[in-house]
Amino acid sequence: DIQMTQSPSTLSASVGDRVTITCRASESIGRFLAWYQQKPGTAPTLLMFAVSTLQSGVSSRFSGSGSGTEFSLTITGLQPDDFAAYYCQQYKSYPLTFGGGTKVAI
Amino acid sequence: QVQLVQSGAEVKKPGSSVKVSCEATGGDLSRYAINWVRQAPGQGLEWMGGIISVYNTVNYAEKFQGRVTFTADESTSTFYMQLSSLRSDDTAIYYCARTIRQFDWQFPSDYWGQGTLVTVSS
């Protein structure tokens, strides 16, 4: 199985900050990477796929980059609604696997 | 607008089985993969596999092979996940989720059910 490792596991930030979350794959996954946001008590929501393609309705404050084994999610101008957990997911091969998550907290 | 509505919380004994339903409204989901993902309390997400009902084909993560069964009732647009031989570490929220592209499990998911908490306890 492809292991996905996210860092940091927790990130303290303030409204207006620019934050970056890193996701590393145990082997090359090309650009088959997605990012999700999850708020407490709710299901995950898809932010972007294919590394950097924003899902419909997602703010352009979210951006993604990377390829192969190193990826990042950047949020610019952090808003109160952005405080949540974020997960990366590879869909290059089965089983689809997720990173352990990054909690963005105040 | 696609909506996935899941059945309510369950409490089960170790060794028993649970069947979670996921009713789809707002579109024909038979050509999409409906994946099942679980999340243990305070933990990350785990893909269990999925079903494409128009082909009646399933794809199970190896970890769950032999214990999980995905089915679909196209007449009611309802998908089911049955997990047997339950253990305490199966305690989790179980989500159904639609992939963003048709005919393949190997895509991210854009529509998710609200989740069903399954608690396994003696």
Interface residues (C-beta under 8 A of the other chain):
Chain A: A34 Y36 T42 A43 P44 T45 L46 F49 Q55 Y87 Q89 Y91 S93 Y94 P95 L96 T97 F98 G99 G100 G101
Chain B: N35 G44 L45 E46 W47 G49 N59 A61 E62 K63 Y95 A97 I100 W105 Q106 F107 P108 S109 D110 W112 G113 Q114 G115
